[in-house]
Amino acid sequence: MRNLLIQLEQEYAHEERGFFLERVGGGVRLCSKPEYAPYIEALGRTSRSGPLSQAALETLAIIAYRQPITRPEIEAIRGVRVESAIASLIDRGLIEEKGRSDGPGRPIRYGTTREFLVRFGLQSLADLPPIDSRPTAEESQPQLELVDP
């Protein structure tokens, strides 16, 4: 089966086809090629949801890297309430309940779903970029040197 998928993947990548195979979430999916997006959109096919808000993206990143994690833990990291962001992420199928914590009140623990992997084009959570790979605040700021006149 694996050899057949590899063969199909190579065949579809090299031929004039409107689709290709993509490996995501431990499986494969058949995708339309990006250059055909305008035609598909013209047919009325759009994604089932709009873009994520900044709050939802930040909440999703925390959950992806720290899962399973509770709402109070997320709020402690973000410094704001996250109920609506969590509700939005659940509605979109990007996160789900992963049980309950043993802490006071037994809060729900959240984690990402297979749909998260598929939507972000990941094979597994191991494909997430390392947290320390992004530039620090100092590195992202332009460095100015004082020059004597």
RAGI-V978595 format. One record per pair of residues at least 24 apart in sequence whose C-alpha atoms are under 8 Angstrom apart, sorted by sequence separation. I is the first residue (numbers start at 1). GAP is how many residues later the second one is. If there is no record, write none. Layout:
((I:GAP) (I:GAP))
This chain:
((59:26) (55:27) (59:27) (56:29) (60:29) (55:30) (56:30) (68:30) (70:31) (56:32) (56:33) (60:35) (72:35) (71:36) (70:37) (71:37) (70:38) (71:38) (70:39) (71:39) (69:40) (70:40) (68:41) (69:41) (67:42) (68:42) (69:42) (49:43) (67:43) (68:43) (67:44) (67:45) (63:47) (64:47) (63:48) (64:48) (63:49) (64:61) (25:89) (25:90) (25:92) (24:93) (25:93) (24:94) (25:96) (27:96) (24:97) (25:97) (26:97) (23:98) (24:98) (25:98) (26:98) (23:99) (24:99) (25:99) (23:100) (24:100))
